[in-house]
Amino acid sequence: MQPLGSKYARAAAVSPLVTSRNVHLPAVELAPWIADLTEECRSFPNTAHDDQVDALSQGVNQLVLMPMIDGGIVEDTDFDDDLDDYEISPV
C-alpha cells in the first residue's frame, strides 16, 4: 500500500495514540534500538533522520487506525437513525 500524505501528516494522525500512551514499545533491555527510535521521535520533525518515525506511524496506522475505519469499530455510518433513540440533555 502506498502511504498517503507527508511524513508529518502521517505522524500527526497517530500522535494522539502515542501521546495517550496507547502505543507500547519493548523495553530498551529487550530491544536496544528503541533508544534510537524514541530519540528520533522526540526530535521529529526537526531532524535529518525520520525514517523510523515514518515506519512507526505507518505501522500504527495499518494496525490500529485502518481496521477501525475499514469495518472494525467504525462501521455504522448511518448515525441519524441512531440519534432518535437518545435524549440529549444539557451538561
C-alpha distance (Angstrom), angle and dihedral (degrees) to the residues before:
residue distance angle dihedral
M1 . . .
Q2 3.79 . .
P3 3.83 112.0 .
L4 3.79 115.2 -114.6
G5 3.79 123.6 -136.1
S6 3.77 129.9 -2.2
K7 3.79 126.2 -44.2
Y8 3.79 87.9 -106.3
A9 3.81 92.8 52.0
R10 3.81 91.7 48.5
A11 3.80 91.4 49.8
A12 3.81 91.6 46.6
A13 3.82 90.4 53.1
V14 3.81 92.9 59.5
S15 3.80 96.9 33.2
P16 3.84 94.5 97.2
L17 3.81 90.3 56.3
V18 3.79 91.9 49.6
T19 3.81 97.0 44.3
S20 3.81 91.3 47.7
R21 3.82 87.4 55.6
N22 3.79 94.7 -116.1
V23 3.81 92.6 128.7
H24 3.79 111.2 76.7
L25 3.78 123.0 -161.4
P26 3.80 127.6 -169.9
A27 3.78 119.2 -98.2
V28 3.79 117.1 -89.8
E29 3.82 88.3 -117.1
L30 3.82 89.4 62.2
A31 3.80 97.1 37.5
P32 3.81 113.6 22.4
W33 3.82 91.6 -171.4
I34 3.82 88.7 71.1
A35 3.82 89.6 80.6
D36 3.81 90.7 60.4
L37 3.80 91.9 44.3
T38 3.80 94.5 51.4
E39 3.81 91.4 46.5
E40 3.80 90.0 50.8
C41 3.81 89.8 49.5
R42 3.80 91.2 50.9
S43 3.81 91.1 50.6
F44 3.80 95.8 45.1
P45 3.05 126.8 148.4
N46 3.82 93.2 11.9
T47 3.79 96.7 63.6
A48 3.78 136.3 89.0
H49 3.81 91.5 -133.5
D50 3.81 116.0 61.1
D51 3.80 105.3 139.1
Q52 3.81 93.8 108.5
V53 3.82 91.0 50.9
D54 3.79 89.3 50.6
A55 3.81 92.3 48.6
L56 3.81 91.1 47.9
S57 3.80 93.1 48.9
Q58 3.81 92.2 48.0
G59 3.80 90.7 47.6
V60 3.81 93.5 50.5
N61 3.79 89.4 45.4
Q62 3.81 92.8 52.4
L63 3.81 95.9 41.6
V64 3.80 100.7 39.9
L65 3.78 116.1 12.8
M66 3.81 101.7 38.8
P67 3.83 95.6 52.2
M68 3.81 89.4 52.6
I69 3.80 91.7 50.4
D70 3.81 97.5 38.4
G71 3.80 98.0 57.1
G72 3.77 106.7 -58.1
I73 3.76 114.9 100.6
V74 3.81 98.7 -18.0
E75 3.78 103.6 53.4
D76 3.80 103.1 118.0
T77 3.79 106.3 81.3
D78 3.82 95.8 164.3
F79 3.79 96.0 88.6
D80 3.82 96.6 154.1
D81 3.82 93.6 75.0
D82 3.80 91.5 49.8
L83 3.81 94.0 52.8
D84 3.81 91.8 65.7
D85 3.82 89.1 69.6
Y86 3.82 94.4 58.6
E87 3.76 133.7 70.7
I88 3.79 113.7 -143.1
S89 3.79 114.7 -144.0
P90 3.80 129.5 -176.8
V91 3.79 117.9 -97.3
